[in-house]
């Protein structure tokens, strides 16, 4: 199974919906709340988003090597199924 990491904001509705999607599908994931990280870690997270082709909006979800920005269940499903 592909590794899933969700970069989120602790107060973001769409971020919570993204986490719930993976919980409901019983897909293990790591969740990191951007707003609860120190300044250095926030800079690292933004750099990773930009390297992956995302603009820095939340939620930012990595599924394997792919990047999904925002809450997009269809794209989550497609990337989880893709070999």
N, C-alpha and C positions, 0 to 999 in steps of 0.2 A: 504494500500500500504506500502511496506517495505521502511524504511528510507535508503536513498542513500547519502553517503558522499564520495567526491572525494578529495584525497590528491594529489596535483599536484605541478609541477614547472611552474612558470609563463612563462618561455621561451621554454617549451617542446611542440613539435608538437603533440605527441601522447596524451599528457594531454589535449590539445585543442580539439583533435578529440574525446576524451572520453566525455568531457563536451558537445560538439556538438551532440553526439549520444543521450544523455539524453534530451537535449533541443529539438531535432527533434522528439523524442518519447513523448514529453510533460510530462516527468517524473520529478517531483520536486527533487532537490538535493541541498546539501550544498557543496560548493567548498572551499578548503583551500589551498592557495599557500604556500608550505613549505618554499620556499626561501624568503618569506616576513614575516616570523614569527621570534620572538626572539629565542635565544638559548634554553631557557627552554621549550618553546612550541615545538620546533623542536625535542628535546629529547623525549617529551611526544608522539609526532606523530610517531617517529621511534619505540618506545616501543610498541605502539598500533599495528603497522604493524607486528612486530615480534611476538606478542601474537596471532595475527590472522593467523600466518603461512606464512607471506610474508617476503621477504628478505630485503626490504627497497628500491626497485627500484620504479620508478614512471612511470605512475600514479598508485596509489593504491586506489582501489575503494571498499568501504564497501557497501554491499547490504544486509540489515538486519544484520545477524551475520556472513555472508560469506565475504571472501576476494577475490578480483580479482586483479592480478598484471598485469600491461600493458594494452594495448588496445585490448579487446577481446569481440566484439559485440555479438558473439554467447553465450558466458558465461553470459554476462549481461542479454540477453533475457531469458536464462534458469533460472537464479536466480530470475528475476522479476516475472516469471510465476510460480515458485515453491511456493507451499503453506507452 
